[in-house]
Amino acid sequence: MLNKIFVGTITLFLIQFSFAQDTQRKLDDIIKEWAAPTAFPDHVILSAQVDPSRSIGINWRTHAINSSGSVEIAVAGPGPDFREKSKTYTAKRTLINSSSATKDGFKSSFFEVKVDGLSPNTLYAYRVGNQSFKSEWHQFTTANDQSTPISFLYVGDAQNYILELWSRVIRNAYKKAPNSDFFIHAGDLVNAAHDESEWNEWFAAGGFIHSEIPSIAVPGNHEYRGLNPKKSRSDRKLSLQWNAQFGFPKNGPEELLETCYYLDYPDLRVIALNSNRDIELQAQWLKKVLSENDKKWTVITYHHPVFSASSGRDNSELREHWKPLFEEYKVDLALQGHDHSYARGAIYENPVSVKKEKNSKAVIGPVYVVSVSGGKMYSLSETGWDEFGATQEKTGERKQLFQHISIDGDRLIYQSFTATGALFDRFELFKKNGENLYLD
């Protein structure tokens, strides 16, 4: 009798296990089908260029059968007649096959166009595709080529629960500042570098925002993964999709194209660094880029923090090679990710000298920010940044955040908001006689 019960239990377990396996296979197939490209263009995104007043990068994806694509672009008008004056640009095609690197992989055609010769401060409409399938018309505004107020959005680590939870952050960020000049993504856009379903989540969460506000992005450690899914931690490679789906400036070190670069607005230089590799090489490049910089403001973004916010993390190589350059050349803001918590602070004159302007303090080097926008959270380190001579002014944990930064003349205003739109943190920098005064 006991043997029959045992056999029956094992049989039931095997049936349930087989059913669970079949259910998982069906779910995997559904997810893969959802993430797969079609003949219709998707993943349309704008990439900021070296001179954003006259150039723009446009990328998109289709199924692998499509071998050609193009962009139609024109100055936008109040009615449909603007299309009659559109110009067509042939796209560069890149064929990517991710099928051996991830369980949801496949072949895709990625297309890229860099449009030059645009007019500054002008609203353009564009669409992408081929003779058979075209996207809707999207709109964007080129940057001004004269000194003028500028604003941008910044987020760290979308990474996990991207469509489920990150979507509300990027959408609320857009609602807060729909006319932002660009959007900074400070690494770990996805969790598994080559996974098509995760990249599809990232594009679905942002939707048309990606196609209308130019992006500036740097890779995080999760954008590096082995091409063998069974040995994902070995011989890590940059996401197969990265260089095909983004069109960032190619003015960085040759070994790090489109992961290390810079671009210029009339009063602002934005520098993107790759904190995953070649730190010393980038330091040499960075020194040149900073020494030749004539902009009033300098913002740098990269993934791994110079001063970590969470427990058990330390990036001493960045402090050794990058931090001295930040201070020598008076970088204003360092926008970081990686630690899945929030910390903001700076190094002040020692001893701290209180200035006349609203009890302001003189800053040495940049204000450092670590922020997270996705749903994965870590606890804050209890040690702070004192051992490095830096002061944490604001910290937080278990909060999904986005940041809006605006610059107008000698004043920079920084605001951090929760996913629900509530103000979480704020400070100002006031530039006087070449130094930054911090106003809390």
C-alpha positions as CSV (number, residue, x, y, z in Angstrom):
1,M,0.0,0.0,0.0
2,L,2.8,2.4,0.9
3,N,4.6,1.6,-2.3
4,K,1.5,2.5,-4.3
5,I,1.1,5.8,-2.4
6,F,4.8,6.5,-3.0
7,V,4.5,5.7,-6.8
8,G,1.4,7.8,-7.0
9,T,3.0,10.8,-5.3
10,I,6.1,10.6,-7.6
11,T,3.8,10.3,-10.6
12,L,1.8,13.4,-9.5
13,F,5.0,15.3,-8.9
14,L,6.3,14.4,-12.3
15,I,3.1,15.5,-13.9
16,Q,3.1,18.8,-12.0
17,F,6.8,19.3,-12.9
18,S,6.2,18.6,-16.6
19,F,3.2,21.0,-16.5
20,A,5.3,23.6,-14.9
21,Q,8.1,23.1,-17.5
22,D,5.6,23.3,-20.3
23,T,4.1,26.5,-18.8
24,Q,7.5,28.1,-18.4
25,R,8.4,27.2,-22.0
26,K,5.1,28.7,-23.2
27,L,5.8,31.8,-21.1
28,D,9.3,32.1,-22.5
29,D,8.0,31.7,-26.1
30,I,5.4,34.4,-25.4
31,I,8.0,36.8,-24.0
32,K,10.4,36.1,-26.9
33,E,7.6,36.7,-29.4
34,W,6.7,40.0,-27.7
35,A,10.4,41.1,-27.8
36,A,11.0,40.1,-31.4
37,P,11.3,42.7,-34.1
38,T,8.8,42.9,-37.0
39,A,8.8,44.5,-40.4
40,F,7.5,47.7,-38.7
41,P,10.3,49.9,-37.2
42,D,10.5,49.9,-33.4
43,H,13.0,51.0,-30.7
44,V,13.2,54.4,-32.3
45,I,15.6,56.6,-30.3
46,L,17.5,59.9,-30.6
47,S,21.2,60.1,-29.6
48,A,22.7,63.4,-28.7
49,Q,25.6,64.5,-30.9
50,V,28.8,66.6,-30.4
51,D,27.0,69.7,-31.7
52,P,23.4,69.1,-30.7
53,S,22.3,72.4,-32.3
54,R,23.1,71.1,-35.8
55,S,23.2,67.3,-35.6
56,I,21.1,64.4,-34.3
57,G,21.6,60.6,-34.3
58,I,18.5,58.4,-35.1
59,N,18.4,54.7,-34.5
60,W,15.7,52.0,-34.8
61,R,15.2,48.2,-35.3
62,T,13.3,45.9,-37.6
63,H,13.4,42.1,-38.3
64,A,16.5,40.8,-40.0
65,I,14.8,40.5,-43.4
66,N,14.9,44.3,-43.9
67,S,18.2,45.2,-45.5
68,S,17.6,48.9,-46.1
69,G,16.1,51.8,-44.2
70,S,16.0,55.6,-44.3
71,V,15.0,58.7,-42.4
72,E,12.7,61.4,-43.7
73,I,13.1,64.7,-41.9
74,A,11.7,68.2,-42.3
75,V,11.1,71.4,-40.3
76,A,7.8,70.7,-38.5
77,G,4.8,72.7,-39.5
78,P,1.3,73.3,-38.1
79,G,-0.3,71.1,-40.8
80,P,0.5,68.1,-42.9
81,D,2.2,70.1,-45.7
82,F,5.6,70.0,-44.0
83,R,6.1,66.6,-45.5
84,E,6.5,68.1,-49.0
85,K,9.8,69.6,-48.0
86,S,11.2,66.6,-46.2
87,K,14.7,65.2,-47.0
88,T,15.6,61.5,-47.1
89,Y,18.8,60.1,-45.6
90,T,19.9,56.5,-46.2
91,A,20.6,54.5,-43.0
92,K,23.5,52.4,-42.1
93,R,22.4,48.8,-41.3
94,T,23.9,46.5,-38.7
95,L,22.8,42.9,-38.5
96,I,22.9,41.6,-34.9
97,N,22.3,37.9,-33.9
98,S,21.9,37.5,-30.2
99,S,20.5,33.9,-30.4
100,S,23.6,32.2,-29.0
101,A,24.1,34.8,-26.2
102,T,20.6,34.7,-24.6
103,K,17.6,32.4,-24.5
104,D,15.3,35.1,-26.0
105,G,17.8,36.1,-28.8
106,F,17.3,36.4,-32.6
107,K,18.5,38.1,-35.6
108,S,17.6,41.8,-36.0
109,S,18.4,44.6,-38.4
110,F,19.5,47.8,-36.6
111,F,19.5,51.1,-38.6
112,E,21.4,54.3,-37.9
113,V,21.4,57.8,-39.4
114,K,23.4,60.8,-38.3
115,V,21.7,64.0,-39.7
116,D,24.0,67.0,-40.0
117,G,23.4,70.5,-41.2
118,L,20.3,71.2,-39.1
119,S,19.2,74.7,-38.0
120,P,19.6,75.6,-34.3
121,N,16.6,75.9,-32.0
122,T,14.3,74.5,-34.6
123,L,11.5,72.0,-34.3
124,Y,11.9,69.0,-36.7
125,A,9.6,66.1,-37.6
126,Y,11.0,62.8,-38.8
127,R,10.0,59.3,-39.5
128,V,12.0,56.1,-40.1
129,G,11.5,52.9,-42.1
130,N,11.5,51.8,-45.7
131,Q,9.3,51.8,-48.8
132,S,6.8,49.4,-47.3
133,F,6.8,50.2,-43.5
134,K,7.3,53.6,-42.0
135,S,6.9,54.9,-38.4
136,E,4.7,57.7,-37.3
137,W,6.2,61.2,-37.4
138,H,8.2,62.1,-34.3
139,Q,9.3,65.6,-33.3
140,F,12.3,67.0,-31.5
141,T,13.9,70.4,-31.1
142,T,17.6,71.1,-31.9
143,A,19.7,72.9,-29.2
144,N,20.3,76.6,-29.3
145,D,23.7,77.7,-30.6
146,Q,23.6,80.8,-28.3
147,S,23.9,81.0,-24.5
148,T,20.4,80.3,-23.2
149,P,18.8,78.4,-20.3
150,I,19.2,74.6,-20.6
151,S,17.7,71.7,-18.7
152,F,18.0,68.0,-18.6
153,L,16.9,64.8,-16.8
154,Y,19.1,62.2,-15.2
155,V,18.4,58.7,-13.9
156,G,20.4,55.8,-12.5
157,D,19.9,52.0,-12.9
158,A,16.6,51.2,-14.5
159,Q,17.9,47.6,-14.5
160,N,15.2,45.5,-12.8
161,Y,11.4,45.5,-13.1
162,I,11.9,47.8,-16.0
163,L,8.5,47.8,-17.6
164,E,6.7,47.0,-14.3
165,L,8.2,49.8,-12.2
166,W,10.7,51.9,-14.1
167,S,8.1,53.0,-16.6
168,R,6.4,55.2,-14.0
169,V,9.7,57.0,-13.3
170,I,10.6,57.9,-16.9
171,R,7.1,58.9,-17.7
172,N,6.8,61.1,-14.6
173,A,10.2,62.6,-15.4
174,Y,8.8,63.5,-18.9
175,K,5.7,65.0,-17.3
176,K,7.8,67.1,-15.0
177,A,10.2,68.4,-17.7
178,P,8.8,67.7,-21.2
179,N,11.0,70.3,-22.8
180,S,14.3,68.9,-21.5
181,D,17.2,69.2,-23.9
182,F,18.5,65.6,-23.2
183,F,18.1,62.6,-20.9
184,I,21.1,61.1,-19.1
185,H,21.1,57.3,-18.3
186,A,23.9,56.5,-15.9
187,G,24.4,52.8,-16.6
188,D,22.7,49.5,-15.9
189,L,19.8,50.3,-18.3
190,V,19.1,46.5,-18.2
191,N,20.1,43.6,-16.0
192,A,21.4,41.1,-18.5
193,A,23.4,42.8,-21.2
194,H,22.3,40.8,-24.3
195,D,18.7,39.9,-23.3
196,E,16.3,41.1,-26.0
197,S,13.3,41.0,-23.7
198,E,14.9,43.4,-21.2
199,W,15.9,45.9,-23.9
200,N,12.4,45.7,-25.3
201,E,11.1,46.5,-21.8
202,W,13.4,49.5,-21.6
203,F,12.2,50.8,-24.9
204,A,8.5,50.1,-24.1
205,A,8.8,51.8,-20.7
206,G,10.1,55.0,-22.3
207,G,7.9,54.8,-25.4
208,F,7.9,57.9,-27.5
209,I,10.1,59.7,-24.9
210,H,13.2,58.0,-26.4
211,S,12.2,59.2,-29.9
212,E,11.8,62.9,-28.9
213,I,14.3,63.7,-26.2
214,P,17.9,62.9,-27.2
215,S,19.6,60.3,-24.9
216,I,23.1,60.3,-23.4
217,A,23.9,56.9,-21.9
218,V,26.9,55.1,-20.4
219,P,27.2,51.3,-19.8
220,G,27.1,49.9,-16.3
221,N,28.5,46.6,-15.2
222,H,25.2,44.9,-16.3
223,E,25.8,46.0,-19.8
224,Y,28.8,43.6,-19.8
225,R,28.1,39.9,-19.9
226,G,29.6,36.8,-21.4
227,L,28.4,35.7,-24.8
228,N,27.9,32.1,-23.5
229,P,24.7,32.2,-21.3
230,K,26.1,29.3,-19.2
231,K,29.2,31.3,-18.4
232,S,27.8,34.8,-18.2
233,R,30.4,36.0,-15.8
234,S,33.3,35.0,-17.9
235,D,34.9,37.0,-20.7
236,R,32.3,39.8,-20.4
237,K,31.5,41.7,-23.6
238,L,29.6,45.0,-24.1
239,S,25.9,44.4,-24.8
240,L,25.5,43.2,-28.4
241,Q,22.8,45.8,-29.0
242,W,24.7,48.8,-27.6
243,N,26.6,50.2,-30.5
244,A,23.8,49.2,-33.0
245,Q,20.9,50.8,-31.1
246,F,22.6,54.0,-30.0
247,G,24.4,56.5,-32.2
248,F,26.6,58.4,-29.7
249,P,29.5,60.6,-30.7
250,K,32.7,58.8,-31.8
251,N,35.1,61.2,-30.3
252,G,36.4,59.1,-27.4
253,P,39.2,56.5,-27.3
254,E,39.0,54.1,-30.2
255,E,38.8,51.1,-27.8
256,L,35.7,52.7,-26.2
257,L,33.7,54.2,-29.0
258,E,30.2,55.2,-28.1
259,T,30.8,54.4,-24.4
260,C,33.2,57.2,-23.8
261,Y,32.5,60.6,-25.5
262,Y,31.6,64.2,-25.0
263,L,29.2,66.8,-26.5
264,D,28.9,70.6,-26.3
265,Y,26.2,73.1,-25.7
266,P,27.1,76.8,-25.7
267,D,27.7,77.0,-22.0
268,L,27.9,73.3,-21.1
269,R,30.2,70.3,-21.9
270,V,28.7,66.9,-21.1
271,I,31.3,64.1,-20.7
272,A,30.3,60.4,-20.7
273,L,32.8,57.9,-19.2
274,N,32.9,54.1,-19.1
275,S,33.7,53.1,-15.6
276,N,33.9,49.4,-16.4
277,R,37.3,49.3,-18.1
278,D,40.4,51.2,-19.2
279,I,40.3,53.7,-16.4
280,E,43.8,55.0,-16.9
281,L,43.4,55.3,-20.6
282,Q,40.3,57.3,-20.1
283,A,42.1,59.5,-17.6
284,Q,44.6,60.5,-20.3
285,W,41.7,61.3,-22.7
286,L,39.7,63.1,-20.0
287,K,42.7,65.3,-19.1
288,K,42.8,66.5,-22.7
289,V,39.1,67.0,-23.0
290,L,38.9,69.0,-19.8
291,S,42.0,71.0,-20.5
292,E,40.6,72.1,-23.8
293,N,37.1,72.8,-22.4
294,D,36.1,76.5,-22.6
295,K,32.5,75.9,-21.4
296,K,31.2,77.6,-18.2
297,W,29.7,74.4,-16.9
298,T,30.9,70.8,-17.0
299,V,28.8,67.7,-16.2
300,I,30.3,64.2,-16.1
301,T,28.4,60.9,-16.0
302,Y,29.5,57.4,-15.5
303,H,28.2,54.3,-13.6
304,H,30.4,53.3,-10.6
305,P,30.6,56.0,-7.9
306,V,33.8,57.7,-6.9
307,F,32.3,57.6,-3.3
308,S,30.1,54.6,-2.8
309,A,26.7,55.0,-1.2
310,S,25.9,51.4,-0.3
311,S,27.7,48.9,1.9
312,G,30.5,46.7,0.7
313,R,31.4,48.8,-2.4
314,D,34.5,50.7,-3.3
315,N,35.9,52.1,-6.5
316,S,39.3,53.2,-5.5
317,E,40.7,53.2,-9.1
318,L,38.3,56.0,-10.0
319,R,39.4,58.0,-7.0
320,E,43.0,57.5,-8.0
321,H,42.8,58.4,-11.6
322,W,39.6,60.5,-12.2
323,K,38.9,62.4,-9.0
324,P,42.1,64.6,-9.2
325,L,41.1,65.6,-12.7
326,F,37.6,66.5,-11.6
327,E,39.1,68.8,-9.0
328,E,41.9,70.3,-11.1
329,Y,39.5,71.3,-13.9
330,K,36.6,72.2,-11.6
331,V,34.0,69.8,-12.9
332,D,30.6,70.9,-11.6
333,L,28.5,67.7,-11.4
334,A,29.3,64.0,-11.3
335,L,26.2,61.9,-12.0
336,Q,26.5,58.2,-11.1
337,G,24.5,55.0,-10.5
338,H,25.3,51.5,-9.4
339,D,24.5,51.6,-5.7
340,H,20.7,51.3,-5.8
341,S,20.3,54.0,-3.1
342,Y,20.7,57.8,-3.0
343,A,23.6,60.0,-1.8
344,R,24.5,63.5,-2.6
345,G,27.5,65.5,-1.4
346,A,30.8,67.2,-2.1
347,I,34.2,68.2,-0.9
348,Y,34.3,71.6,0.6
349,E,37.1,74.1,1.3
350,N,38.9,73.0,4.5
351,P,38.0,74.5,6.8
352,V,34.6,75.2,5.3
353,S,34.3,78.9,4.7
354,V,30.8,80.4,4.7
355,K,30.3,83.0,2.0
356,K,28.0,85.9,2.0
357,E,25.6,84.5,-0.6
358,K,22.9,82.8,1.4
359,N,25.4,81.0,3.7
360,S,26.9,79.3,0.7
361,K,30.0,77.1,0.8
362,A,32.9,76.8,-1.7
363,V,33.1,73.5,-3.5
364,I,36.3,71.7,-4.5
365,G,35.5,69.6,-7.6
366,P,32.0,68.4,-8.4
367,V,28.9,67.8,-6.4
368,Y,28.6,63.9,-6.5
369,V,25.3,62.2,-6.9
370,V,24.4,58.6,-6.7
371,S,20.8,57.8,-7.7
372,V,18.6,54.8,-8.6
373,S,15.4,54.8,-10.7
374,G,14.5,51.1,-11.0
375,G,12.9,48.8,-8.5
376,K,16.0,47.0,-7.1
377,M,17.2,48.6,-3.8
378,Y,20.2,48.4,-1.5
379,S,20.8,49.7,2.0
380,L,22.9,52.7,2.6
381,S,26.4,52.4,4.1
382,E,26.6,53.8,7.6
383,T,30.1,55.1,7.2
384,G,29.3,58.0,4.8
385,W,32.1,59.7,2.9
386,D,34.0,61.4,5.8
387,E,37.1,59.1,5.3
388,F,37.5,60.6,1.8
389,G,37.1,64.2,3.0
390,A,33.7,64.5,1.4
391,T,30.4,65.4,3.1
392,Q,27.1,63.7,2.4
393,E,24.4,66.4,2.4
394,K,21.4,64.1,1.6
395,T,20.8,60.4,1.6
396,G,17.9,58.1,1.0
397,E,17.0,54.4,0.4
398,R,14.2,52.4,-1.1
399,K,13.1,55.3,-3.3
400,Q,12.8,55.4,-7.1
401,L,14.1,58.8,-8.2
402,F,14.6,61.0,-11.2
403,Q,16.5,64.3,-11.3
404,H,15.9,67.5,-13.2
405,I,18.8,69.9,-13.6
406,S,18.5,73.4,-15.1
407,I,21.3,75.9,-15.9
408,D,20.7,79.6,-16.5
409,G,23.8,81.8,-16.7
410,D,25.8,81.5,-13.5
411,R,23.2,79.4,-11.6
412,L,22.6,75.6,-11.7
413,I,19.5,74.3,-10.0
414,Y,19.3,70.6,-9.1
415,Q,16.1,68.8,-8.1
416,S,15.5,65.2,-7.3
417,F,11.9,63.8,-7.4
418,T,10.4,60.5,-6.3
419,A,8.4,58.3,-8.7
420,T,5.3,59.9,-7.5
421,G,6.6,63.4,-8.3
422,A,7.3,64.6,-4.8
423,L,10.4,66.8,-4.3
424,F,13.1,64.7,-2.4
425,D,16.2,66.8,-2.7
426,R,17.3,70.2,-4.0
427,F,20.4,72.4,-4.1
428,E,21.9,75.2,-6.2
429,L,25.4,76.0,-7.5
430,F,26.3,79.6,-8.1
431,K,29.4,80.3,-10.1
432,K,31.4,83.3,-9.0
433,N,34.9,84.3,-10.1
434,G,35.5,80.8,-11.5
435,E,34.5,78.9,-8.3
436,N,31.3,77.2,-7.4
437,L,29.4,78.3,-4.3
438,Y,27.0,75.6,-3.0
439,L,23.6,76.8,-1.8
440,D,21.6,74.2,0.1
